[in-house]
Amino acid sequence: MSIALKSPVFAGNPIRSKTPKSTDPFSPTPAFETLKTLISGQTHIQEPSSLSFKILPFRKGRPLAGSYGDLIKKWHLGWLSFADFKGVLEGSEISLSEDLLVYLGYEFEGDEKSVVYWGIDVSLGDSLVQKFGSQQLCFVQLTTLMVATDWADENAMGQLAIAGHARALLEWHNTSRFCGSCGEKLIPIEAGRRKQCINESCKKRIYPRVDPAVIMLVIDKENDRALLSKQSRFVPRMWSCLAGFLEPGESLEEAVRRETWEETGIEVGEVVYHSSQPWPVGSSSMPCQLMIGFLAYTSSTEINVDKKELEDAEWHSREDVKRALTLTEYEKAQKTAASKVDQICKGVEIGQNLAADFNVESGELVPMFVPGPFAIAHHLISSWAHQV
């Protein structure tokens, strides 16, 4: 079965970051000025009637989330109004400052009402975990939410994209603290969407970082077999595409050929672009990867695996790949992860091990499977297997 998504997971963000006019009250600068006056604590200042703020806290890269539903569990992001968020912070380790908040975008709630969304890192607020827990809200790994998301649920997919965007920006803020030119401190500007050096003789402006990586499905000359690999960190029995980061001065096609040859000894000829996907769930040192997907064709078949990079690599027939694409384990993993979010938010201590989500309750284990519909690898493999 081939799965058609309106946009890749972590793409299709429903909130807008660009405004029609820079003077609109929901655009970054005016909204930020309103936020500053609210934070100042002046009792006569209130949110404009045409504008409301929603804030999404993160802790150690994990967004605040909750759960709902009886038989079928679904997660939701833990958005808080400004007043509620300010109330939660009282007596905590976090002192509210406008420099902590990052503008995520806005959306219209009606003809005369708009909502501005903000992200904030509250990793230093240990006491907040208990406070949010009393409201059955918890900080959940983005990878767990990713697996727990029903990819047919357009609203949930949009919320996941917002959370991914927010995590990427906040992690970028955490890793970009000092100027690479002069070593001075960087401070947020433009409502947290940029940073700038405080050195008057430098004032270098820093933009959010994007780390491009190629991911490719290598196909033999007969178009009958695909090369899949596995790594020790993978879920048992899972195979996936080859992938790697670009190097300076290298084209995307060159990166596909180089990475394939370095990891498997296979020489790639034709390289065809397929699709791309934001990937904000990598390490915090690379807060926003962009996975750029290709189909890569080769006439060589002899594999020489670099054991430092891969555990193994093998050619797989189209029929084997089709069987690996069965949805049984993905649906089981989705339900397991959704239940896990529900239990975490109820205070149940659960290890967040992605591999456990792919255990089956009964029946024979399939000999292999590929990443779920949340990953671009799935769609590269599926498009070839079903010739989409």
Protein Blocks (a to p, Z undefined) as FASTA:
>chain_A
ZZddfbdehiaiabdfbdfblkbmkbmklmmmmmmmmmnopakbccdfkbccdddddeeh
iacdddedjklccdddddddfklmmmmmgopabdcdfklpccfbdcdfbfkbccdddddd
fklmmmlmmmmmmnopacddfklmmmmpcfklmklmmmmmmmmmmmmmmmmmmmmmbcfk
lopacddeehhpaccdfblklopacddddddddddddddfkopaccddddfkbcehiacd
ddddddehiafklmmmmmmmmmnopacfbdcdfbdcddfkbcfklmbccddddddddfbf
bdcddfklpmbdcdddfklmmmmmpcklmmmmmmmmmmmmmmmmnopacdddfklmmpcf
bdcddfbdcddfkbmklmmmmmmmnoZZ
